[in-house]
């Protein structure tokens, strides 16, 4: 999904991705997910450990290296780091103060885990898009009324 987000943001194009790795993993998000999950299954079935086929593992690492160089550590991404931190901090404080607003499955986790851990788990489960969507739903007014 990070590849799709980076393409939508104009940080990279699909043609920028390392071709040998994409030839192994697939051109679309669903192809890449299917390939990696299938590889984990094939390499792990009947074994005492979970692993991945070497070719797929190598390709995944190549894409990961590319994403760090061109997306995650790019100056344009680092400029957004403070904004993202502020957004996550605000949501963390919101859910700590409004635990009833957490999804039901996370509220249930409070039976076994402390609130900070549950809120962190919920926030860390979010995709970038879902985090922005959630933040907007919590903090951005739906309508403004100007009485004059």
N, C-alpha and C positions, 0 to 999 in steps of 0.2 A: 504494500500500500504506500510505503514511503516513495517508491519510484513513481507511482501515479501522482502523488501529491507534488513531487518535485517537477514533474512534467507540466502539471497544471499551473504551477507557480512560475514556469518559464526558466527554471534553474538548469534543467537539462532537457534533452530530447531523447526519445527512445533510441535514435541512431547513435547517441553518445555512449550508450551502455556497452561494456566489453563484449564484443560479438561472440568469441569462443564460449564465454560463460552463458550468454543468452541462448546460444545453440543447444547447450546442455539443459538449461533450466526451463526455457520457454519464453515466448514473446509477450504473453499476457500475464496478469497477476494470477488468474486462476490456473494457467498452465504451470507457473512457477510453484504455486502452493501444492498442486497435485503432484508435481515431480518431486518436491522435497519430502512431502508426507509419504508418498509411495516409496521413495528411496529409504526413508527411515524404517518403514515397515519391512521392506525386502531385506535390508541389512540386519535387522534386529530380531525377526521372527525366529523363535526357537533358541535364542541366546539369552545369556544372563545380563546383558547390558543393552542399552539403547544407543545405536550408532547410525551412520549414514554411509551410503556407498561413496567410496573415495572420489570418484569423478564428480559427483554432485556436491560433495563437501568442498572440494577445491573450487568449483564454479561459484558456489555460494560465498565462499571467502573472497573470491575475486570481485564479485558484485558488492559485497560488504566494504571492501577496501575502496572501491570506486565511490560508493555512496559517502563514506567518510571524507574522502578527498574533495569531492565535488558538491556535496550537499550538506552534510551534518556540520562540517567545520568550515564551510564557505563563509566569507565575510558577511554576505547578505543574511545567512541563517543566524550567525552569531549576533547580529544586530537585533534579532527578534527574541533572543534568549531572555532578556530582562522582561519583556512583555509576557512571554510564556510563563516565566516564574511568578510574575504578579498575578496572572490569571489563575494558575494552579493554587497559589497561596490563598487567594480570595475564595476559591471553591473549597479548599480544605477547611478554612475557617467557617464557611457557610454550612458545610455538612457536619462539622463538629457541633455547631450550634443548632442544627436542624436534622438530627439523625433520622427523624421520621421521613425525611425527603430522600433518603437513600433507597435504592431498589430493595424490594422485599428480601431477596436472597442475601444482600449485604447486612440488612437489619438482623436477619437470623444469625449471621456470623458473630454478632455481638454477644451471643450466649457463650462463646468460647474464646473470643479475642477482644482486646481493648479497642476503644473507639478510634484512636489514632491509627492503629494498624488497619482497621477495616476501611477507614476513609482513604488511607494511602493505597490500599489494594484496589478500591473502586476507581480512584483517579488514575492509577497506573494501568488499569484495564482499558482505558479510553483511547480510541484513535485520536489523532489530531483534530479531525473534523468533528468528531463527537464531543470532544472537550470544548471546542469553540461553540458548538451548538448548545451545549449544556450551560456554558458561561453566559451566552446571550439570553437563554431562557430564564436564568436566575437574575441577572443584573441589568439587562437592557430593557427599558420600558417598552411596552407594546404600542402604546399610543401616547401622544402628548396632547395636552389641552392648554391652549393659551387663552386666558380670559383677560380681555383687555382694557 
